[in-house]
Amino acid sequence: MREIFSAFYQSLERFDFSKAALLIQAESSKEDVYPFIREMLPPLLLWIACEKVYYNFGYLNFNDENHPENYLSSLYSRITRDMNQLIVVLDTLKDCSNDDYVVGELGFVSDLIKQTLLLVNMRRKTIAIYCSLSQDIDGRPEFMDLVLKLKALQSTIHICIHPYLSQIKDNLLSEINIIQKLLYAQVLLEQYKYKAAILAIYQCKMELSSEKHNALDKDAEHPLFKWYYNFLDKIIGKTVFYFHRIFTEKEIDLSAIKSITSDLKVNYHEEVKAFSEVSGCNNFSIILDVEPTEKNSGIRSWPCVYSYPEKRPPMSEMPTIISLVEGLDEPWIIHEFNNEDLDKTYTISRIETDMFIVISFENRKDEAQNEIVTQFLQALISRLQFNHIFDEYILD
């Protein structure tokens, strides 16, 4: 019996869900099998089905903002309920048996199911995190809160010590480590911490590289790993965009920095250049609202961290721009202001908690310009907030 369970969990850790299902079905169909094995069949088969959906992000198709619990998460809850009932049966049988061998086998299976439940319950928590990331901008997650939740999961998962579950536990721990590093890199970008963000991204790349030997990456088309790299590419593109001035004005010798920008797949700077030519805008800038200090107060507490054209940051217009930004009443929408005194039009939108895009135009924009600006900004902001990070996994 233990050999079957060992083979069953090995199949799961290798993501061979079909083999895992065949093993447990074959064992339960034997005439001389322990009766409780047949009782285990339904929850184990449901667990296998849920794991397959989980690793293909299929549960995002069931995400409904009107229901607080994701459909797949509710199925994991059902597995928890059924397995808890099974544990009661196993423990009762163990207490009633006088056969030491049977008592040992029952205790072994009971402990294995109890440890399995720890991982099943982890799934519900990681599903909630992924679902938070799949929401649109109106439901923008607090990335630091997600990082802290993942750290809590890291400390909890070590409770699982059963040898049959060691690789499954390692797979989940690796998943948590990687997604935590990716989200923490986003937190540092939001806080505009250049060196810390670069280090975090470098650590993400190293973490992914170190997992090449892991079962999770044996299949090059595995959706979870593809998603990791897709997310990392977007974070790198965002980093190069936010710190464009630092990258272009300073000579970079660190191999770590060169390694993360050597294969840039998302180039926002080039997109802004193309947009500026098509829209006819005077300037495209990103300004940062920092905590005032004795040395940096007033206008200096609103540095322009990105500007295109690079030689035309709107420094003379900053008092007007700051007053407009401070007066924003709805933070996550696109605002337009006409300044008749300066004969300029400003389009302003928040992209991070303390970071704003400001696009300036000479004179008023015409209808065609308005459409170009709105479409570009909506798409850009959505991508910078990772609103469509799961789109390829969600069915229409």
C-alpha contacts under 8 A as a table, 3 or more apart, distances in Angstrom:
res1	aa1	res2	aa2	distance
1	M	4	I	5.27
1	M	5	F	6.56
2	R	5	F	5.11
2	R	6	S	6.05
3	E	6	S	5.02
3	E	7	A	6.18
4	I	7	A	5.13
4	I	8	F	5.99
4	I	23	L	7.05
4	I	24	I	7.56
4	I	27	E	7.52
5	F	8	F	4.83
5	F	9	Y	6.16
5	F	164	Y	7.98
6	S	9	Y	5.43
6	S	10	Q	6.15
6	S	164	Y	6.03
7	A	10	Q	5.03
7	A	11	S	6.19
7	A	20	A	7.71
7	A	23	L	7.73
8	F	11	S	5.28
8	F	12	L	6.54
8	F	19	K	7.78
8	F	20	A	4.97
8	F	21	A	7.97
8	F	23	L	6.31
8	F	24	I	6.99
9	Y	12	L	4.98
9	Y	13	E	6.19
9	Y	20	A	7.35
9	Y	164	Y	6.33
9	Y	165	L	6.86
9	Y	168	I	7.94
10	Q	13	E	5.14
10	Q	14	R	6.32
10	Q	164	Y	7.61
11	S	14	R	5.19
11	S	15	F	6.18
11	S	16	D	4.98
11	S	17	F	6.56
11	S	19	K	6.31
11	S	20	A	5.32
12	L	15	F	4.88
12	L	16	D	5.76
12	L	17	F	5.94
12	L	20	A	6.28
12	L	48	I	7.75
12	L	168	I	7.40
13	E	16	D	7.65
13	E	167	Q	6.00
13	E	168	I	4.94
13	E	171	N	7.52
13	E	215	A	7.28
14	R	215	A	5.67
14	R	216	L	7.25
15	F	52	K	7.82
15	F	216	L	7.84
16	D	19	K	5.59
16	D	20	A	6.47
17	F	20	A	5.06
17	F	21	A	6.25
17	F	48	I	6.11
17	F	49	A	7.75
17	F	52	K	6.81
18	S	21	A	5.24
18	S	22	L	6.28
19	K	22	L	5.08
19	K	23	L	6.13
20	A	23	L	5.24
20	A	24	I	6.49
20	A	48	I	7.48
21	A	24	I	5.51
21	A	25	Q	6.08
21	A	45	L	6.23
21	A	48	I	6.96
22	L	25	Q	5.13
22	L	26	A	5.93
23	L	26	A	5.28
23	L	27	E	6.23
24	I	27	E	5.12
24	I	28	S	6.15
24	I	41	L	6.80
25	Q	28	S	5.26
25	Q	29	S	6.29
25	Q	41	L	6.95
26	A	29	S	5.30
26	A	30	K	6.84
27	E	30	K	5.67
27	E	33	V	7.05
27	E	37	I	7.75
28	S	33	V	6.43
28	S	37	I	5.70
28	S	38	R	5.03
28	S	41	L	7.03
29	S	33	V	7.58
29	S	38	R	7.72
30	K	33	V	5.39
33	V	37	I	6.90
34	Y	37	I	5.59
34	Y	38	R	7.62
35	P	38	R	5.64
35	P	39	E	6.93
36	F	39	E	4.82
36	F	40	M	6.31
36	F	90	L	7.47
37	I	40	M	5.05
37	I	41	L	6.59
38	R	41	L	5.25
39	E	42	P	6.94
39	E	86	L	7.38
40	M	43	P	5.97
40	M	44	L	6.15
40	M	83	M	7.88
40	M	86	L	7.14
41	L	44	L	5.31
41	L	45	L	5.99
42	P	45	L	5.27
42	P	46	L	6.15
43	P	46	L	5.02
43	P	47	W	6.02
43	P	79	I	5.57
43	P	82	D	6.29
43	P	83	M	6.70
44	L	47	W	4.92
44	L	48	I	6.22
45	L	48	I	5.08
45	L	49	A	6.29
46	L	49	A	5.09
46	L	50	C	6.12
46	L	79	I	7.12
47	W	50	C	5.08
47	W	51	E	6.11
47	W	76	Y	7.32
47	W	79	I	6.70
48	I	51	E	5.16
48	I	52	K	6.36
49	A	52	K	5.26
49	A	53	V	6.43
50	C	53	V	5.13
50	C	54	Y	5.99
50	C	72	L	6.86
50	C	75	L	7.42
50	C	76	Y	7.32
51	E	54	Y	4.90
51	E	55	Y	6.22
52	K	55	Y	5.50
52	K	56	N	6.50
53	V	56	N	5.30
53	V	57	F	6.19
53	V	58	G	4.94
53	V	59	Y	6.31
54	Y	57	F	5.20
54	Y	58	G	6.18
54	Y	59	Y	6.29
54	Y	72	L	7.88
55	Y	58	G	7.65
55	Y	223	P	6.81
55	Y	224	L	6.22
56	N	222	H	7.89
56	N	223	P	5.64
56	N	224	L	6.97
56	N	393	Y	7.68
57	F	60	L	5.88
57	F	223	P	7.55
57	F	224	L	7.81
57	F	393	Y	6.22
58	G	61	N	5.78
58	G	62	F	7.69
58	G	393	Y	6.88
58	G	394	I	7.34
59	Y	62	F	5.27
59	Y	63	N	6.73
59	Y	70	N	7.42
59	Y	71	Y	7.00
59	Y	72	L	5.64
60	L	63	N	5.04
60	L	131	C	6.80
60	L	134	S	7.77
60	L	393	Y	7.42
60	L	394	I	6.13
61	N	393	Y	7.88
61	N	394	I	5.32
61	N	395	L	6.14
62	F	70	N	6.51
62	F	71	Y	5.72
62	F	72	L	7.42
63	N	70	N	5.45
63	N	71	Y	6.97
63	N	131	C	7.04
64	D	67	H	5.52
64	D	68	P	7.69
64	D	70	N	6.94
65	E	68	P	6.65
67	H	70	N	7.08
69	E	73	S	6.38
69	E	74	S	6.49
70	N	73	S	5.07
70	N	74	S	6.32
70	N	127	I	7.76
70	N	128	A	7.59
71	Y	74	S	5.10
71	Y	75	L	6.53
72	L	75	L	5.01
72	L	76	Y	6.41
73	S	76	Y	5.06
73	S	77	S	6.31
73	S	123	R	7.52
73	S	124	R	5.06
73	S	127	I	6.82
74	S	77	S	4.87
74	S	78	R	6.33
75	L	78	R	4.91
75	L	79	I	6.31
76	Y	79	I	4.93
76	Y	80	T	6.22
76	Y	120	V	6.45
76	Y	121	N	7.24
76	Y	123	R	7.55
76	Y	124	R	6.73
77	S	80	T	5.00
77	S	81	R	6.30
77	S	121	N	7.67
77	S	124	R	7.85
78	R	81	R	5.05
78	R	82	D	6.17
79	I	82	D	5.13
79	I	83	M	5.93
79	I	120	V	7.83
80	T	83	M	5.21
80	T	84	N	6.04
80	T	117	L	6.35
80	T	120	V	7.10
80	T	121	N	7.42
81	R	84	N	5.22
81	R	85	Q	6.37
82	D	85	Q	5.15
82	D	86	L	6.23
83	M	86	L	4.83
83	M	87	I	6.15
83	M	113	I	6.93
83	M	117	L	7.49
84	N	87	I	5.05
84	N	88	V	6.47
84	N	114	K	7.85
85	Q	88	V	5.19
85	Q	89	V	6.51
86	L	89	V	5.06
86	L	90	L	6.19
87	I	90	L	5.03
87	I	91	D	6.03
87	I	110	S	5.60
87	I	113	I	7.11
87	I	114	K	7.34
88	V	91	D	5.25
88	V	92	T	6.06
89	V	92	T	5.13
89	V	93	L	6.17
90	L	93	L	5.16
90	L	94	K	6.13
90	L	106	L	6.02
90	L	107	G	7.54
90	L	109	V	7.89
90	L	110	S	6.07
91	D	94	K	4.99
91	D	95	D	6.18
91	D	106	L	7.28
91	D	107	G	7.18
91	D	110	S	6.91
92	T	95	D	5.19
92	T	96	C	6.30
93	L	96	C	5.13
93	L	97	S	6.17
93	L	106	L	7.56
94	K	97	S	5.34
94	K	102	V	7.42
94	K	103	V	5.00
94	K	106	L	5.88
94	K	107	G	6.83
95	D	103	V	7.69
97	S	100	D	7.78
97	S	102	V	7.17
97	S	103	V	6.35
98	N	103	V	7.42
99	D	102	V	5.31
99	D	103	V	6.08
100	D	103	V	4.98
100	D	104	G	6.08
101	Y	104	G	5.08
101	Y	105	E	6.28
102	V	105	E	5.09
102	V	106	L	6.03
103	V	106	L	5.19
103	V	107	G	6.02
104	G	107	G	5.13
104	G	108	F	6.08
105	E	108	F	5.00
105	E	109	V	6.26
106	L	109	V	5.27
106	L	110	S	6.00
107	G	110	S	5.05
107	G	111	D	6.08
108	F	111	D	5.32
108	F	112	L	6.17
109	V	112	L	4.93
109	V	113	I	6.16
110	S	113	I	5.25
110	S	114	K	6.22
111	D	114	K	5.04
111	D	115	Q	6.20
112	L	115	Q	5.22
112	L	116	T	6.09
112	L	162	H	6.81
112	L	164	Y	7.97
113	I	116	T	4.85
113	I	117	L	6.21
114	K	117	L	5.22
114	K	118	L	6.98
115	Q	118	L	5.35
115	Q	119	L	7.19
115	Q	160	C	5.74
115	Q	161	I	7.57
115	Q	162	H	6.72
115	Q	165	L	7.93
116	T	119	L	5.39
116	T	120	V	6.32
116	T	165	L	7.41
117	L	120	V	4.81
117	L	121	N	6.05
118	L	121	N	5.37
118	L	122	M	6.36
118	L	157	I	7.45
118	L	160	C	6.75
119	L	122	M	4.92
119	L	123	R	6.51
119	L	157	I	7.52
119	L	160	C	7.79
119	L	169	K	7.30
120	V	123	R	5.32
120	V	124	R	7.14
121	N	124	R	5.44
121	N	125	K	6.92
122	M	125	K	5.23
122	M	126	T	6.36
122	M	153	L	7.36
122	M	157	I	7.91
123	R	126	T	5.18
123	R	127	I	5.98
124	R	127	I	5.13
124	R	128	A	6.33
125	K	128	A	5.15
125	K	129	I	6.54
126	T	129	I	5.03
126	T	130	Y	6.29
127	I	130	Y	5.19
127	I	131	C	6.03
128	A	131	C	5.10
128	A	132	S	6.20
129	I	132	S	5.10
129	I	133	L	6.52
129	I	146	L	6.60
130	Y	133	L	5.11
130	Y	134	S	6.38
131	C	134	S	5.02
131	C	135	Q	6.65
132	S	135	Q	5.60
132	S	139	G	7.80
132	S	140	R	7.75
132	S	141	P	5.99
133	L	140	R	7.71
133	L	141	P	6.57
133	L	386	F	7.56
133	L	387	N	7.20
133	L	389	I	7.68
134	S	387	N	6.31
134	S	388	H	6.84
134	S	389	I	6.80
134	S	390	F	6.17
135	Q	138	D	7.70
135	Q	139	G	5.59
135	Q	140	R	6.66
135	Q	141	P	7.88
135	Q	387	N	6.48
136	D	139	G	5.55
136	D	140	R	6.42
136	D	387	N	5.26
136	D	388	H	7.72
137	I	140	R	4.82
137	I	332	W	7.58
137	I	382	S	6.95
137	I	385	Q	7.30
137	I	387	N	6.34
138	D	332	W	7.73
140	R	385	Q	7.81
141	P	146	L	7.85
142	E	145	D	5.42
142	E	146	L	6.66
143	F	146	L	5.12
143	F	147	V	6.32
143	F	183	L	6.21
143	F	184	Y	7.39
143	F	186	Q	7.31
143	F	187	V	6.16
144	M	147	V	4.92
144	M	148	L	6.26
144	M	183	L	7.59
144	M	184	Y	6.95
144	M	187	V	6.20
145	D	148	L	5.17
145	D	149	K	6.26
146	L	149	K	5.03
146	L	150	L	6.22
146	L	180	Q	7.88
146	L	183	L	7.61
147	V	150	L	5.15
147	V	151	K	6.27
147	V	180	Q	5.44
147	V	183	L	6.39
147	V	184	Y	6.34
148	L	151	K	5.01
148	L	152	A	6.30
149	K	152	A	5.10
149	K	153	L	6.40
150	L	153	L	4.98
150	L	154	Q	6.30
150	L	176	I	6.28
150	L	177	N	7.92
150	L	180	Q	6.16
151	K	154	Q	5.03
151	K	155	S	6.64
151	K	180	Q	7.54
152	A	155	S	5.39
152	A	156	T	6.41
153	L	156	T	4.99
153	L	157	I	6.05
153	L	176	I	7.74
154	Q	157	I	5.51
154	Q	158	H	7.15
154	Q	173	L	6.67
154	Q	176	I	7.06
154	Q	177	N	7.79
155	S	158	H	6.07
156	T	159	I	5.91
157	I	160	C	5.81
157	I	169	K	7.22
157	I	173	L	7.31
158	H	161	I	6.89
160	C	165	L	7.59
160	C	166	S	7.92
160	C	169	K	7.31
161	I	165	L	7.31
161	I	166	S	6.85
162	H	165	L	5.45
162	H	166	S	6.49
163	P	166	S	5.15
164	Y	167	Q	7.65
165	L	168	I	5.30
165	L	169	K	5.93
166	S	169	K	5.10
166	S	170	D	6.14
167	Q	170	D	4.83
167	Q	171	N	6.06
168	I	171	N	5.06
168	I	172	L	6.31
169	K	172	L	5.16
169	K	173	L	6.04
170	D	173	L	4.93
170	D	174	S	5.96
171	N	174	S	5.17
171	N	175	E	6.23
171	N	214	N	7.80
171	N	215	A	7.83
171	N	216	L	6.79
172	L	175	E	4.97
172	L	176	I	6.19
173	L	176	I	5.08
173	L	177	N	6.08
174	S	177	N	5.06
174	S	178	I	6.15
175	E	178	I	5.34
175	E	179	I	6.22
176	I	179	I	5.39
176	I	180	Q	5.91
177	N	180	Q	5.20
177	N	181	K	6.26
178	I	181	K	5.22
178	I	182	L	6.25
178	I	204	C	6.48
178	I	207	E	6.69
178	I	208	L	7.27
178	I	228	Y	7.75
179	I	182	L	5.02
179	I	183	L	6.11
179	I	228	Y	7.52
180	Q	183	L	5.21
180	Q	184	Y	6.00
181	K	184	Y	5.02
181	K	185	A	6.14
181	K	200	A	6.55
181	K	201	I	7.63
181	K	203	Q	7.49
181	K	204	C	5.92
182	L	185	A	5.22
182	L	186	Q	6.62
182	L	200	A	7.74
182	L	201	I	7.20
182	L	204	C	6.45
182	L	231	F	7.60
182	L	232	L	6.79
182	L	235	I	7.81
183	L	186	Q	5.04
183	L	187	V	6.38
184	Y	187	V	4.87
184	Y	188	L	6.31
184	Y	200	A	7.25
185	A	188	L	5.16
185	A	189	L	6.26
185	A	197	A	5.38
185	A	198	I	7.99
185	A	200	A	5.40
185	A	201	I	6.08
185	A	235	I	7.57
186	Q	189	L	4.97
186	Q	190	E	6.14
186	Q	197	A	7.78
186	Q	235	I	6.95
187	V	190	E	5.08
187	V	191	Q	6.32
188	L	191	Q	4.97
188	L	192	Y	6.00
188	L	193	K	5.39
188	L	194	Y	7.67
188	L	196	A	6.69
188	L	197	A	5.22
189	L	192	Y	4.76
189	L	193	K	6.13
189	L	194	Y	7.33
189	L	197	A	6.06
189	L	239	T	6.81
189	L	242	Y	7.78
190	E	193	K	7.92
190	E	352	E	5.73
190	E	353	T	7.02
190	E	354	D	7.66
190	E	355	M	7.73
191	Q	354	D	7.78
192	Y	197	A	7.98
192	Y	242	Y	7.91
193	K	196	A	5.65
193	K	197	A	5.89
194	Y	197	A	5.27
194	Y	198	I	6.25
194	Y	243	F	7.16
195	K	198	I	5.20
195	K	199	L	6.22
196	A	199	L	5.11
196	A	200	A	6.11
197	A	200	A	5.07
197	A	201	I	6.19
197	A	239	T	7.81
198	I	201	I	5.22
198	I	202	Y	6.14
198	I	239	T	7.95
198	I	257	I	6.68
199	L	202	Y	5.05
199	L	203	Q	6.16
199	L	256	A	7.87
200	A	203	Q	5.06
200	A	204	C	6.26
201	I	204	C	4.93
201	I	205	K	6.39
201	I	232	L	7.76
201	I	235	I	7.96
201	I	236	I	7.37
201	I	260	I	7.40
202	Y	205	K	5.19
202	Y	206	M	6.29
202	Y	256	A	6.26
202	Y	257	I	7.53
202	Y	260	I	6.57
203	Q	206	M	5.00
203	Q	207	E	5.99
204	C	207	E	5.08
204	C	208	L	6.24
204	C	232	L	7.72
205	K	208	L	5.20
205	K	209	S	6.12
205	K	260	I	7.73
206	M	209	S	4.99
206	M	210	S	6.04
207	E	210	S	5.19
207	E	211	E	6.51
208	L	211	E	5.26
208	L	212	K	7.11
209	S	212	K	5.64
210	S	213	H	7.14
211	E	214	N	5.02
211	E	216	L	7.74
211	E	217	D	6.89
212	K	217	D	5.76
212	K	218	K	7.43
213	H	217	D	7.03
213	H	218	K	7.37
214	N	217	D	5.71
214	N	218	K	6.86
215	A	218	K	5.25
215	A	219	D	7.99
216	L	219	D	7.16
216	L	222	H	7.50
216	L	225	F	7.51
217	D	220	A	6.14
217	D	222	H	6.90
217	D	225	F	6.72
219	D	222	H	5.36
220	A	225	F	7.90
220	A	226	K	7.92
221	E	225	F	7.74
221	E	226	K	6.73
222	H	225	F	5.67
222	H	226	K	6.22
223	P	226	K	5.01
223	P	227	W	6.01
224	L	227	W	5.11
224	L	228	Y	6.35
225	F	228	Y	4.96
225	F	229	Y	6.40
226	K	229	Y	5.36
226	K	230	N	6.10
227	W	230	N	4.91
227	W	231	F	5.99
227	W	390	F	7.96
228	Y	231	F	5.22
228	Y	232	L	6.10
229	Y	232	L	4.93
229	Y	233	D	6.03
230	N	233	D	5.17
230	N	234	K	6.43
231	F	234	K	5.18
231	F	235	I	6.28
231	F	389	I	6.96
232	L	235	I	5.02
232	L	236	I	6.12
233	D	236	I	5.16
233	D	237	G	6.18
233	D	264	L	7.27
233	D	265	K	6.29
233	D	266	V	6.85
234	K	237	G	5.05
234	K	238	K	6.14
234	K	265	K	7.79
234	K	266	V	6.29
234	K	386	F	7.97
235	I	238	K	5.00
235	I	239	T	6.08
236	I	239	T	4.97
236	I	240	V	6.25
236	I	260	I	6.98
236	I	261	T	7.03
236	I	264	L	7.31
236	I	266	V	7.74
237	G	240	V	5.32
237	G	241	F	6.22
237	G	264	L	6.54
237	G	265	K	6.94
237	G	266	V	4.75
237	G	267	N	5.74
237	G	268	Y	6.77
238	K	241	F	5.01
238	K	242	Y	6.09
238	K	266	V	7.80
238	K	268	Y	7.32
238	K	384	L	6.69
239	T	242	Y	5.27
239	T	243	F	5.96
239	T	244	H	7.93
240	V	243	F	5.30
240	V	244	H	5.33
240	V	247	F	7.26
240	V	261	T	7.64
240	V	267	N	7.82
241	F	244	H	5.05
241	F	267	N	7.33
241	F	268	Y	5.83
241	F	269	H	5.98
241	F	306	Y	7.97
242	Y	305	V	7.22
242	Y	306	Y	6.74
243	F	246	I	5.28
243	F	247	F	6.23
243	F	305	V	7.29
243	F	306	Y	7.45
244	H	247	F	5.12
244	H	248	T	6.10
244	H	269	H	7.81
244	H	306	Y	6.68
245	R	248	T	5.21
245	R	249	E	5.74
245	R	305	V	6.94
245	R	306	Y	6.31
246	I	249	E	5.35
246	I	250	K	5.69
247	F	250	K	5.82
247	F	251	E	7.48
247	F	252	I	7.19
248	T	251	E	7.57
252	I	257	I	7.42
252	I	258	K	7.59
253	D	257	I	7.86
253	D	258	K	7.65
254	L	257	I	5.47
254	L	258	K	6.52
255	S	258	K	5.01
255	S	259	S	5.95
256	A	259	S	5.19
256	A	260	I	6.59
257	I	260	I	5.49
257	I	261	T	6.58
258	K	261	T	5.39
258	K	262	S	5.87
259	S	262	S	5.40
260	I	263	D	7.21
260	I	264	L	7.98
261	T	264	L	5.48
264	L	267	N	6.68
267	N	270	E	5.71
267	N	271	E	6.68
268	Y	271	E	4.92
268	Y	272	V	6.16
269	H	272	V	5.10
269	H	273	K	6.29
270	E	273	K	5.05
270	E	274	A	6.30
271	E	274	A	5.16
271	E	275	F	6.08
272	V	275	F	4.94
272	V	276	S	6.02
272	V	284	F	7.62
272	V	308	Y	7.63
273	K	276	S	5.17
273	K	277	E	6.44
273	K	308	Y	7.20
274	A	277	E	5.30
274	A	278	V	6.34
275	F	278	V	5.17
275	F	279	S	5.84
275	F	376	F	7.50
276	S	279	S	5.27
276	S	280	G	5.57
276	S	281	C	5.46
276	S	282	N	7.72
276	S	283	N	7.66
276	S	284	F	7.47
277	E	280	G	5.44
277	E	281	C	7.48
279	S	369	Q	5.68
279	S	372	I	6.39
279	S	373	V	6.86
280	G	361	F	7.50
280	G	369	Q	7.89
281	C	284	F	7.27
281	C	359	I	6.87
281	C	360	S	6.01
281	C	361	F	4.83
281	C	362	E	7.38
282	N	359	I	7.50
282	N	360	S	5.45
282	N	361	F	4.94
282	N	362	E	6.36
283	N	307	S	7.03
283	N	308	Y	5.81
283	N	309	P	6.35
283	N	312	R	7.05
283	N	313	P	7.13
283	N	314	P	7.31
283	N	358	V	8.00
283	N	359	I	5.69
283	N	360	S	5.27
283	N	361	F	7.11
284	F	307	S	5.68
284	F	308	Y	5.21
284	F	309	P	7.33
284	F	357	I	7.31
284	F	358	V	5.99
284	F	359	I	4.56
284	F	360	S	6.66
285	S	304	C	6.75
285	S	305	V	7.58
285	S	306	Y	5.32
285	S	307	S	4.29
285	S	308	Y	6.40
285	S	313	P	7.07
285	S	357	I	5.75
285	S	358	V	5.16
285	S	359	I	6.30
286	I	304	C	5.85
286	I	305	V	5.78
286	I	306	Y	4.96
286	I	307	S	6.54
286	I	355	M	6.83
286	I	356	F	5.48
286	I	357	I	4.56
286	I	358	V	6.12
287	I	302	W	6.19
287	I	303	P	5.66
287	I	304	C	4.33
287	I	305	V	5.74
287	I	306	Y	7.10
287	I	355	M	5.83
287	I	356	F	5.37
287	I	357	I	6.58
287	I	358	V	7.41
288	L	301	S	7.85
288	L	302	W	5.28
288	L	303	P	5.52
288	L	304	C	6.43
288	L	305	V	6.82
288	L	354	D	5.86
288	L	355	M	4.65
288	L	356	F	6.53
289	D	301	S	6.26
289	D	302	W	4.93
289	D	303	P	7.26
289	D	354	D	5.11
289	D	355	M	6.31
290	V	301	S	5.32
290	V	302	W	6.27
290	V	303	P	7.90
290	V	354	D	7.31
291	E	301	S	6.60
292	P	295	K	7.99
292	P	296	N	5.53
292	P	297	S	4.78
292	P	298	G	7.39
292	P	301	S	5.36
293	T	296	N	4.89
293	T	297	S	5.71
293	T	301	S	7.81
294	E	297	S	6.38
296	N	299	I	7.93
296	N	300	R	4.93
296	N	301	S	5.20
297	S	300	R	5.23
297	S	301	S	4.93
298	G	301	S	5.61
298	G	302	W	7.46
299	I	302	W	5.39
299	I	303	P	7.43
299	I	318	M	6.92
299	I	319	P	6.89
299	I	322	I	7.86
300	R	303	P	5.92
302	W	322	I	7.60
304	C	307	S	7.04
304	C	313	P	7.24
306	Y	310	E	7.72
307	S	310	E	5.08
307	S	311	K	7.80
307	S	312	R	7.14
307	S	313	P	5.56
308	Y	311	K	7.44
308	Y	312	R	6.98
308	Y	313	P	7.33
309	P	312	R	5.50
309	P	313	P	7.36
310	E	313	P	6.63
314	P	317	E	5.29
314	P	318	M	6.36
315	M	318	M	5.19
316	S	319	P	7.52
317	E	320	T	5.54
317	E	321	I	6.25
318	M	321	I	4.88
318	M	322	I	5.83
319	P	322	I	5.24
319	P	323	S	6.28
320	T	323	S	5.33
320	T	324	L	6.39
321	I	324	L	5.11
321	I	325	V	6.19
321	I	358	V	7.90
322	I	325	V	5.10
322	I	326	E	6.06
323	S	326	E	5.23
323	S	327	G	6.29
324	L	327	G	5.19
324	L	328	L	6.64
324	L	337	F	8.00
325	V	328	L	5.42
325	V	348	I	7.41
325	V	356	F	7.97
328	L	331	P	6.20
328	L	335	H	7.97
330	E	333	I	6.35
331	P	349	S	7.31
331	P	350	R	6.07
332	W	349	S	6.71
332	W	350	R	5.79
332	W	351	I	7.53
333	I	349	S	6.12
333	I	350	R	7.39
334	I	347	T	6.93
334	I	348	I	5.96
334	I	349	S	4.82
334	I	350	R	7.86
334	I	374	T	7.71
334	I	377	L	7.88
334	I	378	Q	7.97
335	H	347	T	5.64
335	H	348	I	5.18
335	H	349	S	6.15
336	E	345	T	7.17
336	E	346	Y	5.68
336	E	347	T	4.48
336	E	348	I	6.33
337	F	345	T	5.64
337	F	346	Y	5.11
337	F	347	T	6.45
338	N	343	D	7.53
338	N	344	K	6.07
338	N	345	T	4.46
338	N	346	Y	6.44
338	N	364	R	7.04
339	N	342	L	5.61
339	N	343	D	5.61
339	N	344	K	5.23
339	N	345	T	5.98
339	N	346	Y	7.82
340	E	343	D	4.58
340	E	344	K	6.63
341	D	344	K	7.92
343	D	362	E	6.46
343	D	363	N	4.99
343	D	364	R	7.46
344	K	360	S	6.80
344	K	361	F	5.57
344	K	362	E	4.78
344	K	363	N	4.73
344	K	364	R	6.43
345	T	360	S	5.74
345	T	361	F	5.10
345	T	362	E	6.55
345	T	363	N	6.23
345	T	364	R	5.64
345	T	365	K	7.04
346	Y	358	V	6.66
346	Y	359	I	5.58
346	Y	360	S	4.61
346	Y	361	F	6.43
347	T	357	I	7.95
347	T	358	V	5.80
347	T	359	I	5.07
347	T	360	S	6.53
348	I	356	F	6.85
348	I	357	I	5.59
348	I	358	V	4.65
348	I	359	I	6.46
349	S	356	F	5.60
349	S	357	I	5.37
349	S	358	V	6.89
350	R	353	T	7.06
350	R	354	D	7.55
350	R	355	M	5.93
350	R	356	F	4.31
350	R	357	I	6.27
351	I	354	D	7.96
351	I	355	M	5.70
351	I	356	F	5.50
351	I	357	I	6.77
351	I	381	I	6.11
351	I	384	L	7.28
351	I	385	Q	7.43
352	E	355	M	4.80
352	E	356	F	6.93
361	F	364	R	7.00
361	F	365	K	7.03
365	K	368	A	7.96
365	K	369	Q	5.68
365	K	370	N	6.24
366	D	369	Q	5.31
366	D	370	N	6.27
367	E	370	N	5.02
367	E	371	E	6.38
368	A	371	E	5.30
368	A	372	I	6.37
369	Q	372	I	5.09
369	Q	373	V	6.08
370	N	373	V	5.23
370	N	374	T	6.03
371	E	374	T	5.22
371	E	375	Q	6.05
372	I	375	Q	5.42
372	I	376	F	6.08
373	V	376	F	5.26
373	V	377	L	5.96
374	T	377	L	5.31
374	T	378	Q	5.98
375	Q	378	Q	5.34
375	Q	379	A	6.23
376	F	379	A	5.31
376	F	380	L	6.00
377	L	380	L	4.96
377	L	381	I	5.87
378	Q	381	I	5.42
378	Q	382	S	6.06
379	A	382	S	5.21
379	A	383	R	6.24
380	L	383	R	5.24
380	L	384	L	6.14
381	I	384	L	5.02
381	I	385	Q	6.15
382	S	385	Q	5.22
382	S	386	F	6.21
382	S	387	N	5.25
382	S	388	H	7.18
383	R	386	F	4.84
383	R	387	N	6.01
383	R	388	H	6.68
383	R	389	I	7.95
384	L	387	N	7.78
386	F	389	I	5.19
388	H	391	D	5.14
390	F	393	Y	5.54
390	F	394	I	6.63
391	D	394	I	5.27
392	E	395	L	7.80
